[in-house]
Amino acid sequence: QVQLVESGGGLVQPGGSLRLSCAASGSIFGFYTMGWYRQAPGKQRESVATITSSGSTGYADSVKGRFTISRDNVKNTVYLQMNNLKPEDTAVYYCRFRRGTSGYWGQGTQVTVSS
């Protein structure tokens, strides 16, 4: 089993920045992909960014050029640096771990972008 704990959410003004962290524990081994998803009120959960064990990244079109995903395999932690935040980025952000056919979710952290 894998446990995921997110942190770093909060309230920021448009144009501001936040860095989210996700610490993984448990059966952390092998090749696995981690990522960040978000869910806004009344919307479905959507993928924001992903990163593989080898460091390959992918981003939703809406965040390209503003968000950066990274991982520290020694600390078993994945990060999401969010710059130039917009009101439409407001959502609960969830960490995701996937290895083979197994997947796990964190409990989420709230990000609110408002003036």
MITI-49005 format. One record per residue: residue in one letter; x negated, y negated, z negated of N, C-alpha, C, O in turn. Coordinates in nm, 3 decimals. Layout:
> guba,n_x,n_y,n_z,ca_x,ca_y,ca_z,c_x,c_y,c_z,o_x,o_y,o_z
> A,X,Y,Z,X,Y,Z,X,Y,Z,X,Y,Z
...
***
This chain:
> guba,n_x,n_y,n_z,ca_x,ca_y,ca_z,c_x,c_y,c_z,o_x,o_y,o_z
> Q,-0.082,0.118,0.000,0.000,0.000,0.000,-0.087,-0.125,0.000,-0.201,-0.124,-0.046
> V,-0.030,-0.232,0.053,-0.100,-0.360,0.062,-0.014,-0.467,-0.003,0.106,-0.475,0.022
> Q,-0.077,-0.549,-0.086,-0.010,-0.662,-0.148,-0.068,-0.791,-0.092,-0.189,-0.804,-0.076
> L,0.020,-0.887,-0.063,-0.020,-1.014,-0.004,0.034,-1.128,-0.089,0.152,-1.131,-0.122
> V,-0.053,-1.222,-0.125,-0.014,-1.336,-0.206,-0.054,-1.465,-0.136,-0.172,-1.490,-0.114
> E,0.046,-1.546,-0.100,0.022,-1.673,-0.032,0.011,-1.787,-0.132,0.066,-1.781,-0.241
> S,-0.062,-1.892,-0.092,-0.072,-2.012,-0.171,-0.107,-2.129,-0.080,-0.147,-2.109,0.035
> G,-0.091,-2.251,-0.130,-0.131,-2.370,-0.057,-0.019,-2.451,0.003,-0.043,-2.558,0.059
> G,0.105,-2.404,-0.008,0.216,-2.481,0.045,0.244,-2.604,-0.038,0.189,-2.622,-0.147
> G,0.330,-2.691,0.015,0.364,-2.813,-0.056,0.433,-2.913,0.033,0.476,-2.880,0.144
> L,0.444,-3.036,-0.016,0.508,-3.146,0.055,0.402,-3.241,0.109,0.316,-3.288,0.034
> V,0.409,-3.269,0.239,0.316,-3.363,0.303,0.392,-3.454,0.397,0.501,-3.420,0.444
> Q,0.333,-3.570,0.426,0.392,-3.663,0.522,0.355,-3.623,0.665,0.254,-3.555,0.685
> P,0.435,-3.663,0.763,0.398,-3.636,0.902,0.258,-3.686,0.933,0.220,-3.795,0.892
> G,0.181,-3.605,1.005,0.043,-3.637,1.036,-0.056,-3.586,0.934,-0.177,-3.594,0.956
> G,-0.007,-3.535,0.822,-0.093,-3.484,0.718,-0.140,-3.342,0.745,-0.110,-3.284,0.849
> S,-0.216,-3.287,0.649,-0.275,-3.154,0.664,-0.253,-3.070,0.540,-0.240,-3.121,0.429
> L,-0.249,-2.939,0.560,-0.243,-2.842,0.453,-0.324,-2.720,0.495,-0.337,-2.692,0.614
> R,-0.377,-2.647,0.398,-0.441,-2.519,0.426,-0.374,-2.411,0.342,-0.373,-2.418,0.219
> L,-0.319,-2.312,0.410,-0.257,-2.198,0.344,-0.358,-2.085,0.329,-0.444,-2.066,0.415
> S,-0.347,-2.010,0.220,-0.433,-1.895,0.196,-0.347,-1.773,0.169,-0.238,-1.784,0.111
> C,-0.396,-1.657,0.211,-0.328,-1.530,0.185,-0.432,-1.429,0.141,-0.519,-1.390,0.219
> A,-0.424,-1.387,0.016,-0.517,-1.289,-0.039,-0.454,-1.151,-0.035,-0.344,-1.130,-0.086
> A,-0.524,-1.056,0.027,-0.476,-0.919,0.040,-0.546,-0.827,-0.059,-0.665,-0.845,-0.088
> S,-0.473,-0.730,-0.111,-0.530,-0.631,-0.201,-0.462,-0.497,-0.177,-0.356,-0.490,-0.116
> G,-0.525,-0.390,-0.228,-0.472,-0.256,-0.210,-0.553,-0.178,-0.108,-0.676,-0.177,-0.113
> S,-0.484,-0.112,-0.015,-0.548,-0.026,0.085,-0.598,-0.107,0.203,-0.546,-0.095,0.315
> I,-0.699,-0.189,0.178,-0.756,-0.275,0.283,-0.875,-0.204,0.344,-0.984,-0.202,0.285
> F,-0.857,-0.144,0.462,-0.964,-0.074,0.532,-0.925,-0.058,0.678,-0.809,-0.076,0.715
> G,-1.022,-0.025,0.759,-0.997,0.002,0.900,-0.976,-0.125,0.981,-1.018,-0.234,0.942
> F,-0.909,-0.107,1.095,-0.882,-0.218,1.186,-0.739,-0.265,1.165,-0.644,-0.188,1.180
> Y,-0.723,-0.390,1.132,-0.592,-0.444,1.106,-0.583,-0.589,1.153,-0.682,-0.662,1.158
> T,-0.461,-0.627,1.185,-0.432,-0.762,1.229,-0.357,-0.835,1.118,-0.268,-0.778,1.054
> M,-0.392,-0.959,1.096,-0.319,-1.043,1.002,-0.265,-1.165,1.074,-0.318,-1.207,1.177
> G,-0.160,-1.221,1.019,-0.101,-1.336,1.084,-0.012,-1.415,0.991,0.013,-1.377,0.876
> W,0.034,-1.527,1.044,0.127,-1.614,0.974,0.255,-1.627,1.054,0.252,-1.649,1.175
> Y,0.367,-1.612,0.986,0.499,-1.633,1.043,0.567,-1.744,0.964,0.525,-1.776,0.853
> R,0.671,-1.801,1.022,0.747,-1.902,0.949,0.895,-1.888,0.980,0.934,-1.840,1.087
> Q,0.976,-1.930,0.885,1.121,-1.925,0.901,1.182,-2.053,0.846,1.171,-2.082,0.727
> A,1.246,-2.130,0.934,1.314,-2.252,0.897,1.460,-2.221,0.870,1.511,-2.119,0.917
> P,1.530,-2.307,0.793,1.672,-2.284,0.765,1.754,-2.267,0.893,1.744,-2.349,0.984
> G,1.833,-2.161,0.899,1.917,-2.136,1.014,1.845,-2.080,1.135,1.907,-2.062,1.240
> K,1.716,-2.051,1.122,1.637,-2.000,1.234,1.583,-1.861,1.203,1.574,-1.822,1.087
> Q,1.547,-1.788,1.308,1.484,-1.659,1.291,1.336,-1.676,1.259,1.275,-1.778,1.291
> R,1.279,-1.575,1.194,1.138,-1.579,1.163,1.057,-1.568,1.293,1.088,-1.486,1.379
> E,0.954,-1.652,1.307,0.875,-1.655,1.428,0.726,-1.646,1.396,0.681,-1.689,1.290
> S,0.652,-1.589,1.490,0.508,-1.580,1.476,0.444,-1.716,1.501,0.480,-1.786,1.596
> V,0.349,-1.754,1.415,0.277,-1.879,1.428,0.135,-1.856,1.478,0.092,-1.922,1.573
> A,0.064,-1.763,1.417,-0.074,-1.736,1.453,-0.113,-1.596,1.408,-0.063,-1.547,1.307
> T,-0.202,-1.530,1.483,-0.252,-1.398,1.449,-0.402,-1.393,1.465,-0.461,-1.471,1.540
> I,-0.465,-1.301,1.393,-0.609,-1.280,1.406,-0.640,-1.133,1.382,-0.591,-1.074,1.286
> T,-0.723,-1.074,1.470,-0.759,-0.934,1.459,-0.883,-0.918,1.373,-0.944,-1.016,1.331
> S,-0.921,-0.791,1.347,-1.040,-0.763,1.268,-1.166,-0.818,1.334,-1.261,-0.855,1.265
> S,-1.167,-0.823,1.467,-1.283,-0.872,1.540,-1.283,-1.023,1.558,-1.379,-1.080,1.609
> G,-1.176,-1.089,1.515,-1.171,-1.234,1.520,-1.094,-1.294,1.636,-1.092,-1.416,1.651
> S,-1.030,-1.211,1.718,-0.949,-1.264,1.828,-0.824,-1.330,1.772,-0.758,-1.274,1.684
> T,-0.791,-1.448,1.822,-0.678,-1.525,1.771,-0.573,-1.549,1.877,-0.600,-1.547,1.997
> G,-0.451,-1.574,1.830,-0.342,-1.612,1.916,-0.252,-1.709,1.843,-0.238,-1.702,1.721
> Y,-0.189,-1.802,1.918,-0.109,-1.907,1.858,0.020,-1.927,1.934,0.026,-1.907,2.056
> A,0.123,-1.965,1.862,0.245,-2.010,1.926,0.217,-2.141,1.999,0.137,-2.222,1.953
> D,0.284,-2.162,2.112,0.262,-2.284,2.189,0.288,-2.411,2.107,0.223,-2.513,2.128
> S,0.380,-2.404,2.014,0.418,-2.520,1.936,0.310,-2.567,1.839,0.316,-2.680,1.790
> V,0.211,-2.482,1.810,0.108,-2.519,1.713,-0.032,-2.523,1.772,-0.127,-2.558,1.702
> K,-0.048,-2.489,1.899,-0.179,-2.490,1.962,-0.241,-2.629,1.956,-0.176,-2.729,1.984
> G,-0.368,-2.633,1.917,-0.439,-2.759,1.905,-0.423,-2.825,1.770,-0.494,-2.920,1.740
> R,-0.329,-2.776,1.688,-0.306,-2.835,1.556,-0.338,-2.738,1.442,-0.387,-2.780,1.337
> F,-0.310,-2.608,1.462,-0.332,-2.507,1.359,-0.451,-2.420,1.395,-0.478,-2.396,1.513
> T,-0.522,-2.371,1.294,-0.633,-2.280,1.312,-0.624,-2.167,1.211,-0.616,-2.192,1.090
> I,-0.624,-2.042,1.259,-0.624,-1.926,1.170,-0.766,-1.871,1.160,-0.839,-1.869,1.259
> S,-0.803,-1.826,1.041,-0.934,-1.768,1.019,-0.923,-1.662,0.910,-0.823,-1.655,0.839
> R,-1.027,-1.578,0.898,-1.025,-1.474,0.794,-1.164,-1.454,0.736,-1.265,-1.473,0.804
> D,-1.166,-1.417,0.611,-1.287,-1.383,0.539,-1.274,-1.237,0.498,-1.201,-1.206,0.403
> N,-1.343,-1.148,0.568,-1.328,-1.005,0.543,-1.392,-0.960,0.412,-1.358,-0.854,0.360
> V,-1.484,-1.039,0.359,-1.544,-1.007,0.230,-1.443,-1.034,0.118,-1.430,-0.954,0.025
> K,-1.373,-1.145,0.129,-1.273,-1.182,0.029,-1.134,-1.126,0.061,-1.042,-1.143,-0.019
> N,-1.119,-1.061,0.176,-0.989,-1.009,0.219,-0.882,-1.118,0.218,-0.772,-1.100,0.166
> T,-0.917,-1.231,0.274,-0.830,-1.347,0.273,-0.818,-1.405,0.414,-0.916,-1.413,0.488
> V,-0.697,-1.446,0.449,-0.672,-1.513,0.576,-0.623,-1.654,0.545,-0.552,-1.676,0.447
> Y,-0.660,-1.749,0.630,-0.627,-1.889,0.610,-0.552,-1.945,0.730,-0.566,-1.895,0.842
> L,-0.475,-2.047,0.706,-0.412,-2.122,0.814,-0.433,-2.270,0.786,-0.371,-2.327,0.697
> Q,-0.522,-2.333,0.864,-0.544,-2.477,0.854,-0.444,-2.547,0.943,-0.441,-2.523,1.064
> M,-0.362,-2.632,0.885,-0.256,-2.700,0.958,-0.284,-2.850,0.957,-0.285,-2.913,0.852
> N,-0.308,-2.906,1.076,-0.335,-3.049,1.091,-0.225,-3.115,1.172,-0.150,-3.049,1.244
> N,-0.216,-3.247,1.160,-0.116,-3.325,1.233,0.022,-3.263,1.220,0.091,-3.239,1.320
> L,0.062,-3.239,1.098,0.190,-3.173,1.072,0.308,-3.259,1.115,0.305,-3.382,1.106
> K,0.412,-3.191,1.163,0.533,-3.255,1.211,0.652,-3.207,1.130,0.647,-3.098,1.072
> P,0.760,-3.285,1.124,0.879,-3.241,1.050,0.929,-3.104,1.094,0.979,-3.028,1.011
> E,0.917,-3.072,1.222,0.963,-2.943,1.271,0.878,-2.825,1.224,0.913,-2.710,1.248
> D,0.765,-2.854,1.158,0.684,-2.748,1.098,0.739,-2.704,0.963,0.692,-2.605,0.906
> T,0.838,-2.775,0.911,0.897,-2.741,0.782,0.957,-2.601,0.786,1.042,-2.572,0.871
> A,0.915,-2.515,0.695,0.960,-2.377,0.692,0.896,-2.306,0.573,0.806,-2.359,0.508
> V,0.943,-2.185,0.547,0.873,-2.095,0.457,0.774,-2.016,0.542,0.812,-1.956,0.642
> Y,0.648,-2.017,0.503,0.544,-1.949,0.577,0.509,-1.817,0.509,0.486,-1.813,0.388
> Y,0.506,-1.710,0.589,0.482,-1.575,0.538,0.355,-1.517,0.596,0.328,-1.531,0.716
> C,0.277,-1.452,0.513,0.159,-1.378,0.556,0.200,-1.238,0.600,0.290,-1.178,0.542
> R,0.134,-1.186,0.704,0.165,-1.055,0.760,0.039,-0.972,0.776,-0.062,-1.021,0.826
> F,0.045,-0.846,0.735,-0.062,-0.749,0.751,-0.009,-0.634,0.835,0.098,-0.581,0.805
> R,-0.082,-0.593,0.940,-0.038,-0.482,1.023,-0.156,-0.393,1.058,-0.259,-0.441,1.105
> R,-0.139,-0.262,1.034,-0.241,-0.164,1.069,-0.170,-0.041,1.122,-0.093,0.023,1.050
> G,-0.194,-0.007,1.248,-0.124,0.104,1.309,0.026,0.079,1.307,0.074,-0.024,1.355
> T,0.100,0.174,1.250,0.245,0.161,1.242,0.292,0.101,1.110,0.413,0.091,1.087
> S,0.200,0.061,1.024,0.234,0.005,0.894,0.226,-0.147,0.895,0.135,-0.204,0.956
> G,0.321,-0.211,0.827,0.321,-0.355,0.817,0.369,-0.400,0.680,0.451,-0.333,0.617
> Y,0.317,-0.513,0.633,0.352,-0.565,0.501,0.369,-0.716,0.509,0.304,-0.784,0.588
> W,0.457,-0.767,0.424,0.485,-0.910,0.415,0.448,-0.967,0.279,0.463,-0.900,0.177
> G,0.401,-1.091,0.279,0.390,-1.166,0.155,0.525,-1.223,0.117,0.622,-1.208,0.192
> Q,0.533,-1.289,0.003,0.660,-1.343,-0.045,0.691,-1.481,0.012,0.805,-1.528,0.000
> G,0.595,-1.547,0.072,0.619,-1.674,0.137,0.580,-1.794,0.053,0.580,-1.788,-0.070
> T,0.547,-1.904,0.120,0.517,-2.030,0.054,0.583,-2.143,0.134,0.575,-2.146,0.257
> Q,0.646,-2.236,0.064,0.722,-2.343,0.128,0.631,-2.454,0.176,0.545,-2.502,0.102
> V,0.650,-2.495,0.301,0.583,-2.612,0.358,0.691,-2.710,0.401,0.778,-2.678,0.482
> T,0.685,-2.831,0.347,0.781,-2.935,0.381,0.708,-3.057,0.434,0.619,-3.110,0.367
> V,0.744,-3.100,0.554,0.683,-3.218,0.617,0.791,-3.325,0.628,0.886,-3.311,0.705
> S,0.776,-3.431,0.552,0.878,-3.534,0.546,0.818,-3.666,0.502,0.723,-3.670,0.424
> S,0.873,-3.775,0.554,0.832,-3.909,0.515,0.915,-3.961,0.399,0.893,-4.073,0.352
***
